[in-house]
């Protein structure tokens, strides 16, 4: 949650993010429509801000360079923009105008430039094949978005809440469209002299990451699938098919060898997991070292950290958003009331009386309300605000009538951190190590900056199966605490 003290949130984007530019793939020379490039350029800053901010510097330049080589192979040189997003969510997506976005979370599980090119090629494949024209109208929001669309007419906060929760997973492509983009991605790999099997390797790595995500999250298997897998559904036959396409094209498994060293050197030192400027999500706990605050969600709830807020999702469509701002001169109650009015918007609602209290020594004001959707459904909403010196932090909550009590423990867990507790929150980074003659996956995994599942995490970031033997002299990744 980057710069949480902002009092205003970004408005939700007006188009589905997982979409692609309108391009006539039947033309001899495909090109991106100029008007869509202009529109994408105008919306680009908002997308970047909403999904974590852009990573700048040599790594971003490296990603853009690989992307441009893929664009040249696709016949659209100089017509795409590539942005590395500062998010640990495993995702990549494109918007109309051929603006391609990829997260550092996805880079973290890649192990070669070839794999990076395969993902960028897959996204460009959706562009060249004009998949957005056939799928854009099928985009749907999450359950939260469907609920609040009726309740929060005119509510910027809830529109943002729905937008952030829903748009990252907005569009699902059909199986045939995924296959077509896979095929185009393999073609672009061959054109650029990359190893065509990298596409299958990348899909396999995503599958390994899915399994780990399921184990480390509080979600069930279906909902634990990362964003890229949700928008580009994984299946065993896709891996098999990608291998088959590479074989049919005459590619050899190890020729040319995948470009591992340039890629690993490029990501060496990259932040892994949460950026400290956005705070840390550790299971159901959110902690921010700079703001020195923390809270814990109930069992069965999940946290998603964004640039402007922490999104909380729980059973029975219970949803919440944690954010904050500057304490106004009018005081905490005035702040909470203003946030609730923005939350409700023009919806019909019964607003309760402000309830002042203290929470772990913090001055607190809660205001409950009950609103009616346009479909006649009744939902409980509330604002709970906490004063921390000259700042104020708040939860916005939304749940079906009678279901909001599940979030009560979370509202009572808001607290400040001591200097020592804040100092203990350290960022992690990617570190490269050379495998020694006596090293094993087990021994190297003990150097991972985690207390649990060290071996599993080591295998996933290196794209290794449990039975894979390490070779002395090769370079592998570990996750260490940043100095």
ChimeraX attribute file (.defattr): number of C-alpha atoms within 10 A of each C-alpha:
attribute: neighborCount
match mode: 1-to-1
recipient: residues
	/A:1	26
	/A:2	21
	/A:3	17
	/A:4	24
	/A:5	18
	/A:6	14
	/A:7	15
	/A:8	13
	/A:9	19
	/A:10	19
	/A:11	17
	/A:12	20
	/A:13	16
	/A:14	9
	/A:15	16
	/A:16	24
	/A:17	21
	/A:18	28
	/A:19	30
	/A:20	30
	/A:21	27
	/A:22	23
	/A:23	22
	/A:24	16
	/A:25	15
	/A:26	10
	/A:27	8
	/A:28	8
	/A:29	10
	/A:30	17
	/A:31	23
	/A:32	22
	/A:33	16
	/A:34	11
	/A:35	11
	/A:36	18
	/A:37	20
	/A:38	13
	/A:39	13
	/A:40	19
	/A:41	16
	/A:42	11
	/A:43	15
	/A:44	17
	/A:45	12
	/A:46	15
	/A:47	20
	/A:48	18
	/A:49	17
	/A:50	23
	/A:51	20
	/A:52	23
	/A:53	19
	/A:54	20
	/A:55	18
	/A:56	12
	/A:57	8
	/A:58	11
	/A:59	18
	/A:60	18
	/A:61	16
	/A:62	17
	/A:63	21
	/A:64	19
	/A:65	14
	/A:66	19
	/A:67	25
	/A:68	22
	/A:69	20
	/A:70	28
	/A:71	23
	/A:72	16
	/A:73	19
	/A:74	22
	/A:75	15
	/A:76	19
	/A:77	16
	/A:78	12
	/A:79	17
	/A:80	24
	/A:81	19
	/A:82	20
	/A:83	23
	/A:84	26
	/A:85	26
	/A:86	25
	/A:87	26
	/A:88	19
	/A:89	23
	/A:90	21
	/A:91	24
	/A:92	27
	/A:93	27
	/A:94	25
	/A:95	26
	/A:96	28
	/A:97	26
	/A:98	31
	/A:99	24
	/A:100	24
	/A:101	24
	/A:102	26
	/A:103	23
	/A:104	26
	/A:105	22
	/A:106	26
	/A:107	26
	/A:108	24
	/A:109	22
	/A:110	26
	/A:111	26
	/A:112	22
	/A:113	23
	/A:114	27
	/A:115	29
	/A:116	22
	/A:117	27
	/A:118	32
	/A:119	28
	/A:120	28
	/A:121	30
	/A:122	27
	/A:123	29
	/A:124	29
	/A:125	29
	/A:126	28
	/A:127	32
	/A:128	27
	/A:129	21
	/A:130	21
	/A:131	23
	/A:132	24
	/A:133	15
	/A:134	12
	/A:135	17
	/A:136	19
	/A:137	11
	/A:138	12
	/A:139	18
	/A:140	16
	/A:141	20
	/A:142	17
	/A:143	15
	/A:144	21
	/A:145	22
	/A:146	13
	/A:147	21
	/A:148	21
	/A:149	18
	/A:150	15
	/A:151	28
	/A:152	24
	/A:153	19
	/A:154	15
	/A:155	22
	/A:156	19
	/A:157	23
	/A:158	29
	/A:159	22
	/A:160	21
	/A:161	27
	/A:162	24
	/A:163	25
	/A:164	27
	/A:165	22
	/A:166	22
	/A:167	21
	/A:168	22
	/A:169	25
	/A:170	22
	/A:171	24
	/A:172	20
	/A:173	22
	/A:174	15
	/A:175	14
	/A:176	9
	/A:177	19
	/A:178	22
	/A:179	17
	/A:180	16
	/A:181	23
	/A:182	26
	/A:183	20
	/A:184	23
	/A:185	29
	/A:186	28
	/A:187	22
	/A:188	27
	/A:189	25
	/A:190	18
	/A:191	16
	/A:192	16
	/A:193	13
	/A:194	23
	/A:195	27
	/A:196	33
	/A:197	27
	/A:198	29
	/A:199	29
	/A:200	23
	/A:201	21
	/A:202	24
	/A:203	22
	/A:204	22
	/A:205	23
	/A:206	24
	/A:207	21
	/A:208	20
	/A:209	24
	/A:210	20
	/A:211	15
	/A:212	18
	/A:213	19
	/A:214	17
	/A:215	15
	/A:216	14
	/A:217	19
	/A:218	18
	/A:219	17
	/A:220	12
	/A:221	13
	/A:222	10
	/A:223	13
	/A:224	20
	/A:225	24
	/A:226	20
	/A:227	19
	/A:228	21
	/A:229	21
	/A:230	19
	/A:231	22
	/A:232	22
	/A:233	15
	/A:234	19
	/A:235	14
	/A:236	10
	/A:237	9
	/A:238	19
	/A:239	20
	/A:240	13
	/A:241	16
	/A:242	24
	/A:243	21
	/A:244	15
	/A:245	20
	/A:246	23
	/A:247	14
	/A:248	9
	/A:249	13
	/A:250	11
	/A:251	18
	/A:252	13
	/A:253	15
	/A:254	10
	/A:255	12
	/A:256	12
	/A:257	14
	/A:258	21
	/A:259	15
	/A:260	18
	/A:261	14
	/A:262	13
	/A:263	21
	/A:264	22
	/A:265	13
	/A:266	17
	/A:267	23
	/A:268	16
	/A:269	16
	/A:270	19
	/A:271	24
	/A:272	21
	/A:273	21
	/A:274	22
	/A:275	21
	/A:276	18
	/A:277	16
	/A:278	25
	/A:279	27
	/A:280	21
	/A:281	22
	/A:282	14
	/A:283	15
	/A:284	19
	/A:285	16
	/A:286	21
	/A:287	25
	/A:288	22
	/A:289	23
	/A:290	16
	/A:291	18
	/A:292	17
	/A:293	19
	/A:294	19
	/A:295	19
	/A:296	21
	/A:297	25
	/A:298	17
	/A:299	15
	/A:300	13
	/A:301	21
	/A:302	21
	/A:303	22
	/A:304	17
	/A:305	25
	/A:306	23
	/A:307	23
	/A:308	27
	/A:309	26
	/A:310	23
	/A:311	22
	/A:312	24
	/A:313	20
	/A:314	20
	/A:315	13
	/A:316	11
	/A:317	16
	/A:318	22
	/A:319	25
	/A:320	26
	/A:321	24
	/A:322	23
	/A:323	23
	/A:324	23
	/A:325	17
	/A:326	17
	/A:327	20
	/A:328	13
	/A:329	9
	/A:330	8
	/A:331	11
	/A:332	23
	/A:333	20
	/A:334	15
	/A:335	22
	/A:336	26
	/A:337	21
	/A:338	12
	/A:339	23
	/A:340	23
	/A:341	14
	/A:342	17
	/A:343	26
	/A:344	27
	/A:345	18
	/A:346	13
	/A:347	19
	/A:348	16
	/A:349	18
	/A:350	13
	/A:351	17
	/A:352	12
	/A:353	11
	/A:354	16
	/A:355	12
	/A:356	15
	/A:357	12
	/A:358	12
	/A:359	16
	/A:360	11
	/A:361	13
	/A:362	16
	/A:363	16
	/A:364	25
	/A:365	23
	/A:366	23
	/A:367	20
	/A:368	17
	/A:369	17
	/A:370	21
	/A:371	22
	/A:372	19
	/A:373	18
	/A:374	16
	/A:375	9
	/A:376	10
	/A:377	13
	/A:378	18
	/A:379	22
	/A:380	21
	/A:381	25
	/A:382	25
	/A:383	27
	/A:384	26
	/A:385	29
	/A:386	28
	/A:387	21
	/A:388	19
	/A:389	10
	/A:390	10
	/A:391	15
	/A:392	23
	/A:393	24
	/A:394	23
	/A:395	25
	/A:396	23
	/A:397	23
	/A:398	28
	/A:399	25
	/A:400	18
	/A:401	15
	/A:402	11
	/A:403	15
	/A:404	20
	/A:405	12
	/A:406	18
	/A:407	20
	/A:408	11
	/A:409	14
	/A:410	18
	/A:411	23
	/A:412	16
	/A:413	16
	/A:414	25
	/A:415	19
	/A:416	20
	/A:417	17
	/A:418	12
	/A:419	11
	/A:420	9
	/A:421	13
	/A:422	18
	/A:423	12
	/A:424	10
	/A:425	16
	/A:426	17
	/A:427	19
	/A:428	22
	/A:429	24
	/A:430	23
	/A:431	21
	/A:432	17
	/A:433	13
	/A:434	14
	/A:435	18
	/A:436	14
	/A:437	10
	/A:438	9
	/A:439	14
	/A:440	14
	/A:441	20
	/A:442	14
	/A:443	12
	/A:444	19
	/A:445	21
	/A:446	16
	/A:447	14
	/A:448	22
	/A:449	18
	/A:450	15
	/A:451	7
	/A:452	11
	/A:453	14
	/A:454	20
	/A:455	18
	/A:456	20
	/A:457	23
	/A:458	22
	/A:459	25
	/A:460	23
	/A:461	23
	/A:462	17
	/A:463	22
	/A:464	17
	/A:465	13
	/A:466	12
	/A:467	8
	/A:468	10
	/A:469	10
	/A:470	17
	/A:471	15
	/A:472	13
	/A:473	11
	/A:474	12
	/A:475	17
	/A:476	24
	/A:477	25
	/A:478	22
	/A:479	25
	/A:480	20
	/A:481	16
	/A:482	15
	/A:483	7
